[in-house]
């Protein structure tokens, strides 16, 4: 069993930065591929960043250069640093991993970017 708990969201202004946290329990974060997804209002969930067990990071073009995923093994936490935020970044942000053939999602954290 793996549990993911996100935190760090809130209401910010365009151009601001926010750092989200995903606290992982049940497995070591550095043994997992952990991803951040977001779901804007009325839209489908989309991938925004992934980090492999080896530390390789992956980003879609829509956030490359603005978002950074990282991991603190001592805290068993994966972070998403989001810079130069835009109103279109408004969404519920989720972290996700898979283990033992099962997919685990956190409950999500809301990020709202005002213009």
N, C-alpha and C positions, 0 to 999 in steps of 0.2 A: 504494500500500500504506500502510495506517495501522496503527499499533501502539498499544495501550493497556496500561498497566501500573498496577495499583492497589496501594496500600499504606496502612498506618495502622490496620488492624484489630487486634483483640485481645480479651482478656477484661476486662470492666468490670462495675461494679456498677450496679444500678438507680439512676437519677438522675444518673449520670455523663455526661460529654461525650466525644465522639471526633471527630476530623477525619480523613477519608479523602482520599487524593490519587489522581488519575488522570493519570499522565504520558503525554502524547501525542507520538508521533513520526510523521513522514511527511506531516503537514499542519499548518497553523497552527490552533491551538485556536479562534481567533476567526473561522475560516471554516466551522466545523462547528456542528451541533446535537449537543450531548453530553448524555447522560442517565445517571443512576444508577438501577440496578435492584437489587432484592434477592430472594433466594430462601430463604425460611424452610425448615427441615427438613420434608420431606414435602409441600411446597406448591409452587405454581407461581411463576415469576418475576413480580415486579410492579414497576411504575415507582414511583420515589420522588422524582425531581426531574429537571428538564431545564433547560438553558440554551441559548438560541439564539445565533447568530452576533452578533446585535445586543444581546445581554445580557438579553433577556427571560427570566424564570424562571417555571417551572411546577411546581406541587406538587399531589399528591392530598390530600384532606382528612385522611387518616390521619396525615400528617406535617407538615401546614401549621402554622407557628408554632414547630416544634421543629427542623426541618431547614432548612439553607440551602446552596444550591449557589452557587459562585462560580468565577471564572476569573482566573488570573494569566497574562496574555499573554506576559510576559517569560520565564516559566518553562514556557510551553506546558502548563500543568497546570490541571485542573479539580478543585475540592475539594467535599467534602460535609461540612459541619459538622453534627453531630448532638448535640443537647442533650436533657436530661431523658429519657435512654434508659430504655426499659422492657424487661422480659424478652421481650415479643412483637416487639421489634426485632431479636432474634437471627436472624441470616441470613448467607448469603454475599452480599456486595455487589459488584456488577459495574458497570463503566462501559461505555457503548456509544455508537457513532456510525455514521453511514452516509456513504459517499462513493463516487461513481462507480457507484451502483447496488448496492454491496455493503454488508453489515452487518458491523461489526467489534465484537468483544467483548474485554474484558480477561479475565484468568484468574480474577479474583475475589479478595476478601479477606474472611476470616471475622470477624464481630463477634458476640461472645457476651455477653449481658447477664444477670448473675445477680441473683436477687431477694434 
